[in-house]
Amino acid sequence: MDQEKVNILLVDDQPAKLLAYEVILKDLGENLVIASSGREALEVLLKTEIAVILVDVCMPELDGFELAAMIREHPRFQKTAMIFISAIQVSDIDRLRGYEMGAVDYVPVPVVPEVLRAKIKVFAELYRKTRELERLNHELEDRVRARTAELESSTAKLRESEQRRSMAIAAGKMGSWDWDWVSGDWMWDEGQYRIFGVSAERFEVNPANVQALLHPDDVRKAIAEFNKGTRAYETEFRIVRPDGEVRWCVGTAAATVDESGRVVRVSGVTVDITERKRAEERQNLLAREVDHRAKNALALAQSIVRLTRADEVKDYVNAVEGRINALARVHTILSLSSWQGAELSRLIDEELAPYSLGDQIRLAGPEVQLLPATAQTLALALHELFTNSAKYGALSTRSGRLAIDWRVEDELLTLSWEESGGPLVMAPKSRGFGTRSLLASVESQLGGQAQFDWRAEGLLCRLEVPLTRRTATAGPGKFDTSGSAELQRASG
């Protein structure tokens, strides 16, 4: 492979001498760089990597000694080889001065081409080898750093793994064991004792005692596998602790065989996965619960769509959207509580959110936690009251006022809805669809009562809802949300 060329700097103020040096050194096959003064040489050095400098001692402005001193002051060029060429006879003092300035050799004039080429070649090759060693050294350092990083990473992972194992054993989640298949002797570590709920001081590890803690169906499967020639086995199994608690574990076992292929020893690791099993059961239960609630919500939505009535399509769409939105709002509230229930005040606040009513509404009552089914049905009933009040009642004018009060006695919620200051009210001649839907939701769904007092100054409604009854889920035909939102009000 061809060697990489190096740069050789020729410094002399006489062009003829520079040309002579070029002719002499051309056969070396290196890159020759020309500088006709000391300052030009310095500029070249700052821009180019130089292996050897051939410099004339006698130059105007900046002679060879001064140039060498300036070169050596720069950290990059402190080891650069410099050869002085002198046309005059130099004394020992001059040579000593040159060596102090960093010269590595002297060449007298007239120059002997063979001698100059030999000296330049030696220092160029030395520069090349030095650079090669530096490159190899960098590569070696990189390999050492990479290998050190790998070892540190491996050590860290091993340490982390051991810490996890120690934590698992300390928490009673993992244990290891060894079973002499021939003699029947067992060896357990501390984690194994914890998993099985026994102590090393009181529990003797022997086949009879160990099998007494294992679920009989599971231990028979494992023994049968090894009797068939299985060398490695992993399975989930159950243990029955002395206190009667059943726990799930996953076990990994590996068999050791003798020269004849007969199993002589079985070693393994046990991990307690009871919490994972319980989490899976909770997840399955939650999935079934979500499916059940989704069907309930769809049944409510189906009832709303099927039973809503209106003379105009726009009125029908608005009525359906309003009731579906009310159902969605209460569903969000229940989701945030993981379907544990909803606060009555939160339901009222959600229904009030679309209106900018300022001080027109007064609320008073204790914190009341409603069951999910109760919250869903009551939210729709409140939606009917708010919608009708905003269209035809007290909330339809700036002068109208609404007071909502509630209390709880003997697990019975009593809610009072009192309007005033709105349009004059007359008792309806018959129940409108809104009235029937509200009555259906409170009485049929919640097992409560709804009373209406059509006072001229404003509607007074009283709702009584049991809090402890598990209400039936609304389905088609059970929850009448039909008709417009109108409560048959008439302005006089």
C-alpha positions in Angstrom: 0.0 0.0 0.0 1.3 3.5 -0.9 2.5 5.5 2.1 0.9 8.8 2.9 2.9 11.7 1.7 4.2 14.2 4.3 4.9 17.9 3.8 8.4 19.3 3.8 8.9 23.0 4.1 11.8 24.6 2.3 12.7 28.1 3.5 15.2 30.3 1.7 15.2 33.9 0.4 17.0 32.9 -2.9 14.7 31.3 -5.6 17.7 29.5 -7.2 18.5 27.7 -4.0 14.9 26.8 -3.5 14.7 25.4 -7.0 17.9 23.4 -6.3 16.4 21.9 -3.1 13.2 20.9 -5.1 15.3 19.1 -7.7 17.3 17.3 -5.1 14.3 16.2 -2.9 11.8 15.5 -5.8 12.8 11.8 -5.9 11.6 11.3 -2.2 8.0 11.5 -3.5 6.9 13.9 -0.7 5.0 17.2 -0.8 7.4 20.1 -1.1 6.2 23.4 0.2 8.1 26.6 -0.6 8.5 29.7 1.5 10.8 32.6 0.5 11.0 34.3 3.9 10.7 33.6 7.6 7.3 35.3 7.9 6.0 33.4 4.9 7.2 30.2 6.5 5.2 31.0 9.7 2.1 31.6 7.7 2.5 28.2 6.0 3.0 26.5 9.4 -0.2 27.9 10.7 -2.2 26.5 7.8 -0.3 23.2 7.0 0.9 20.2 8.9 4.7 20.1 8.3 6.9 17.1 8.9 10.4 18.6 8.3 11.6 22.2 7.9 14.7 22.9 5.8 15.7 26.5 6.6 18.6 28.8 5.5 20.4 30.3 8.4 21.2 33.6 6.7 18.1 35.4 5.6 17.2 39.1 5.8 14.7 40.5 8.3 14.2 37.1 10.1 17.2 34.7 10.0 17.1 31.0 10.6 17.8 31.2 14.3 15.1 33.7 15.0 12.6 31.7 12.9 13.4 28.5 14.8 12.9 30.3 18.1 9.5 31.6 17.0 8.5 28.1 15.7 9.5 26.4 19.0 7.4 28.9 21.0 4.2 27.4 19.4 2.9 24.3 21.1 2.1 22.6 17.8 5.7 22.8 16.5 7.8 22.0 19.5 8.7 18.6 18.1 8.9 19.5 14.4 12.2 18.5 12.9 14.3 21.5 11.6 17.5 21.2 9.5 19.7 24.3 9.1 21.5 25.0 5.8 24.5 27.4 6.2 26.7 28.8 3.4 29.2 30.0 6.0 31.4 28.1 8.3 29.6 27.9 11.6 31.4 27.7 14.9 30.6 25.4 17.7 28.9 28.2 19.5 26.6 28.8 16.5 25.9 25.1 16.3 25.0 25.1 20.0 22.8 28.1 19.5 21.1 26.3 16.6 20.5 23.2 18.7 19.1 25.3 21.5 16.7 26.8 19.0 15.4 23.4 18.0 17.6 22.4 15.1 18.1 18.6 14.7 20.9 18.8 12.1 23.2 21.1 10.0 23.8 20.8 6.2 26.7 22.9 4.9 26.9 24.5 1.5 27.7 23.3 -1.1 24.9 20.7 -0.4 25.6 17.1 -1.2 22.3 15.9 -2.7 22.7 12.3 -1.4 23.3 13.5 2.1 20.4 16.0 2.1 18.0 13.4 0.7 19.1 10.9 3.3 18.6 13.3 6.2 15.3 14.5 5.0 14.1 10.9 4.3 15.1 9.9 7.8 13.1 12.7 9.5 10.2 12.3 7.1 10.0 8.6 7.9 10.3 9.3 11.6 7.4 11.8 11.4 5.3 9.2 9.5 6.1 6.5 12.1 5.3 8.9 14.9 2.0 9.8 13.4 1.2 6.1 12.9 2.0 5.3 16.5 -0.2 8.2 17.6 -3.0 6.9 15.5 -2.6 3.4 16.8 -2.4 4.8 20.3 -5.7 6.7 19.8 -7.3 3.6 18.5 -6.0 1.6 21.4 -7.3 4.3 23.8 -10.7 4.2 22.0 -10.8 0.4 22.4 -9.8 0.6 26.0 -12.5 3.2 26.7 -15.1 1.2 24.8 -14.1 -2.0 26.6 -14.1 -0.1 29.9 -17.5 1.3 29.2 -18.8 -2.2 28.3 -17.4 -3.6 31.5 -18.8 -0.8 33.5 -22.2 -1.3 31.8 -22.1 -5.0 32.4 -21.1 -4.5 36.0 -23.9 -2.0 36.5 -26.4 -4.3 35.0 -25.1 -7.2 37.1 -25.2 -5.0 40.2 -28.7 -3.8 39.3 -29.9 -7.4 38.7 -28.5 -8.5 42.0 -30.1 -5.6 43.7 -33.5 -6.5 42.1 -33.0 -10.1 43.2 -32.1 -9.1 46.7 -35.1 -6.7 46.9 -37.3 -9.5 45.5 -36.1 -12.0 48.0 -36.4 -9.4 50.8 -40.0 -8.7 49.7 -40.8 -12.3 49.7 -41.4 -12.3 45.9 -38.6 -14.6 44.7 -36.8 -17.7 46.1 -34.6 -20.5 44.9 -34.4 -24.1 45.7 -32.6 -27.4 45.1 -34.0 -30.9 45.1 -31.8 -34.1 45.2 -34.0 -36.4 43.1 -32.3 -39.5 44.4 -32.2 -38.9 48.2 -35.2 -36.5 48.3 -33.3 -33.8 50.2 -34.3 -30.2 49.7 -32.5 -26.9 50.0 -34.3 -23.6 50.2 -33.0 -20.1 50.5 -34.6 -17.4 52.6 -36.9 -16.1 49.8 -38.4 -19.6 49.4 -39.4 -19.8 53.0 -41.1 -16.4 52.8 -43.1 -17.3 49.8 -44.4 -20.5 51.4 -45.2 -18.7 54.6 -43.0 -20.8 56.8 -39.8 -20.3 58.9 -36.5 -22.0 58.5 -36.4 -22.7 62.2 -39.7 -24.5 62.4 -40.2 -26.0 59.0 -38.3 -29.1 57.9 -37.8 -29.2 54.2 -38.5 -32.7 53.1 -40.7 -34.2 50.3 -43.7 -34.8 52.5 -43.7 -31.3 54.0 -43.0 -29.6 50.7 -45.7 -31.5 48.8 -48.2 -30.7 51.6 -47.8 -27.0 50.8 -48.2 -27.5 47.0 -51.5 -27.8 45.3 -51.8 -31.6 44.6 -52.8 -31.1 40.9 -49.8 -28.9 40.2 -47.1 -31.0 41.8 -48.2 -34.1 40.0 -47.8 -32.3 36.6 -44.2 -31.3 37.4 -43.2 -34.8 38.5 -44.8 -36.3 35.5 -42.9 -34.0 33.2 -39.4 -34.9 34.6 -40.3 -38.6 34.6 -40.9 -38.2 30.9 -37.4 -36.9 30.4 -38.0 -33.2 30.4 -34.8 -31.3 31.3 -36.3 -27.8 31.8 -39.8 -26.9 33.0 -41.7 -23.7 33.6 -45.2 -23.5 34.9 -47.6 -21.6 37.2 -48.7 -23.4 40.3 -50.5 -22.8 43.5 -49.3 -23.2 47.1 -51.4 -23.5 50.2 -49.7 -21.8 53.2 -50.1 -23.2 56.7 -52.6 -20.5 57.5 -54.8 -21.6 54.6 -54.0 -18.8 52.2 -53.6 -19.8 48.5 -51.0 -18.0 46.5 -50.0 -18.2 42.9 -46.4 -18.7 41.8 -44.4 -19.3 38.6 -41.6 -21.8 38.9 -38.7 -22.5 36.6 -36.8 -25.8 37.1 -33.9 -27.4 35.4 -32.8 -31.0 35.8 -29.2 -32.4 36.2 -28.7 -35.9 34.8 -25.9 -38.5 35.3 -24.0 -40.3 32.6 -26.8 -42.7 32.0 -29.3 -39.8 31.5 -31.1 -40.3 34.7 -32.3 -37.3 36.6 -30.3 -36.8 39.8 -31.0 -33.2 40.8 -33.5 -30.5 40.1 -32.9 -26.8 40.8 -35.2 -23.9 40.3 -36.5 -20.5 41.0 -39.9 -19.5 42.4 -41.6 -16.2 41.9 -44.7 -15.1 43.8 -47.2 -13.8 41.2 -50.2 -13.6 43.4 -50.6 -9.8 43.0 -50.3 -10.1 39.3 -53.0 -12.8 39.3 -55.2 -10.6 41.4 -54.5 -7.7 39.1 -55.5 -9.8 36.1 -58.8 -10.8 37.9 -59.5 -7.1 38.7 -58.8 -6.2 35.1 -61.1 -8.9 33.8 -63.8 -7.8 36.3 -63.3 -4.1 35.2 -63.6 -5.2 31.5 -66.9 -6.9 32.3 -68.0 -3.8 34.3 -67.1 -1.4 31.5 -69.0 -3.6 29.0 -72.0 -3.6 31.4 -71.9 0.2 31.8 -71.4 0.8 28.1 -74.5 -1.3 27.4 -76.4 0.7 30.1 -75.3 4.0 28.6 -76.3 2.8 25.1 -79.7 1.7 26.5 -80.3 5.2 28.0 -79.2 6.8 24.8 -81.6 4.5 22.8 -84.4 5.4 25.1 -83.7 9.1 24.7 -83.7 8.8 20.9 -86.7 6.5 20.7 -89.0 8.3 23.0 -88.2 12.0 22.4 -91.0 13.8 20.5 -91.1 17.2 18.8 -93.1 19.0 16.1 -90.0 20.2 14.3 -86.8 18.4 13.4 -84.7 21.2 14.9 -86.5 20.9 18.2 -86.1 17.2 18.1 -82.4 17.4 17.5 -81.9 20.0 20.2 -83.8 17.9 22.7 -81.9 14.8 21.9 -78.5 16.5 22.0 -79.3 18.2 25.3 -80.2 14.9 27.0 -77.2 13.0 25.5 -74.9 15.8 26.6 -76.3 15.6 30.1 -75.7 11.9 30.1 -72.2 12.4 28.9 -71.4 15.0 31.6 -72.5 12.7 34.4 -70.6 9.8 32.8 -67.4 12.0 32.9 -68.0 12.7 36.6 -68.5 9.0 37.4 -65.4 8.1 35.4 -63.2 10.5 37.4 -64.4 8.8 40.6 -63.8 5.3 39.1 -67.5 4.8 39.1 -67.7 5.0 42.9 -70.4 7.8 42.7 -70.9 11.5 42.1 -71.5 14.5 44.3 -75.0 16.1 43.9 -73.5 19.6 43.9 -71.2 18.6 41.0 -74.1 17.4 39.0 -75.9 20.7 39.5 -72.7 22.7 38.6 -72.3 20.7 35.4 -75.9 21.5 34.4 -75.4 25.2 35.2 -72.2 25.4 33.2 -73.8 26.3 29.8 -75.7 29.3 31.3 -74.3 32.7 32.4 -76.7 33.4 35.2 -74.6 35.3 37.7 -76.5 35.8 40.9 -79.8 34.4 39.6 -79.3 31.0 41.3 -78.9 30.1 44.9 -77.7 26.7 46.0 -77.8 25.3 49.6 -77.3 21.8 50.9 -74.7 19.3 52.3 -72.3 17.2 50.3 -74.3 14.2 49.1 -72.6 11.2 47.4 -74.9 9.5 44.9 -74.7 5.9 43.6 -73.8 5.7 39.9 -77.2 4.7 38.7 -78.9 7.3 40.9 -76.5 10.0 39.6 -77.2 9.1 36.0 -81.0 9.2 36.4 -81.1 12.3 38.6 -78.8 14.2 36.2 -81.3 13.7 33.4 -84.1 14.8 35.7 -82.2 18.0 36.6 -81.5 18.6 32.9 -85.2 18.6 32.2 -85.8 21.2 35.0 -83.0 23.5 33.9 -83.9 23.3 30.2 -87.5 24.2 30.8 -86.7 26.9 33.3 -84.3 28.5 30.7 -86.9 28.3 28.0 -90.1 29.2 29.8 -89.5 29.8 33.5 -87.5 32.0 35.9 -84.2 31.5 34.0 -85.7 32.8 30.8 -85.5 36.4 32.1 -82.9 38.5 33.9 -85.3 39.2 36.7 -86.0 35.5 37.4 -84.5 33.7 40.4 -84.0 30.0 41.2 -83.3 28.5 44.6 -82.2 24.9 44.9 -82.0 23.4 48.4 -81.5 19.8 49.5 -81.2 17.8 52.7 -80.8 14.2 53.7 -82.7 12.5 56.5 -82.8 8.7 57.1 -81.1 8.0 53.7 -83.7 10.0 51.9 -82.6 13.0 49.7 -85.2 15.8 49.5 -84.5 18.4 46.8 -86.5 21.6 46.6 -86.6 23.6 43.3 -88.2 27.0 43.7 -88.5 29.5 40.9 -89.6 33.2 41.2 -89.5 36.5 39.3 -90.1 34.9 35.9 -93.1 34.8 33.6 -96.5 34.1 35.2 -97.2 30.4 35.4 -100.5 28.5 35.1 -101.0 24.9 36.0 -101.0 22.7 32.9 -104.2 21.0 31.8 -102.3 17.8 31.2 -98.8 16.5 31.7 -96.4 17.4 29.0 -93.6 15.1 27.8 -91.0 16.8 30.0 -93.2 16.3 33.0 -93.7 12.7 32.3 -90.0 12.1 31.7 -89.1 13.7 35.0 -91.7 11.7 36.8 -90.5 8.5 35.1 -86.9 9.1 36.0 -87.6 9.9 39.7 -90.4 7.6 40.5 -89.9 4.6 38.2 -86.1 4.6 38.1 -85.2 5.9 41.6 -88.2 4.7 43.6 -88.8 8.3 44.8 -91.5 11.0 44.4 -91.8 14.2 42.3 -94.3 16.9 43.3 -95.1 20.0 41.3 -96.8 23.2 42.6 -97.7 25.5 39.7 -97.6 28.8 41.5 -98.3 32.0 39.5 -94.9 33.5 40.7 -93.0 30.4 39.6 -92.7 26.6 39.7 -92.1 24.9 43.0 -90.9 21.3 42.6 -90.0 18.8 45.3 -88.0 15.6 44.6 -87.6 12.8 47.1 -85.0 10.2 46.2 -83.8 7.2 48.3 -80.0 7.1 48.6 -79.6 3.4 49.6 -81.7 1.7 47.0 -79.8 0.1 44.1 -81.8 1.5 41.3 -82.7 -0.4 38.2 -80.8 0.3 35.0 -82.8 2.3 32.5 -83.8 0.4 29.3 -86.1 1.0 26.4 -89.6 1.6 27.7 -88.5 2.2 31.3 -87.2 5.7 31.1 -89.6 8.1 29.4 -87.5 11.0 28.0 -90.0 11.7 25.3 -91.5 15.0 24.2 -90.3 18.5 24.1 -88.7 20.0 27.2 -91.8 22.1 27.9 -93.6 21.7 31.3 -96.8 23.2 29.8 -96.2 26.7 31.1 -98.3 29.5 29.9 -97.6 33.2 30.0 -100.4 35.5 31.1 
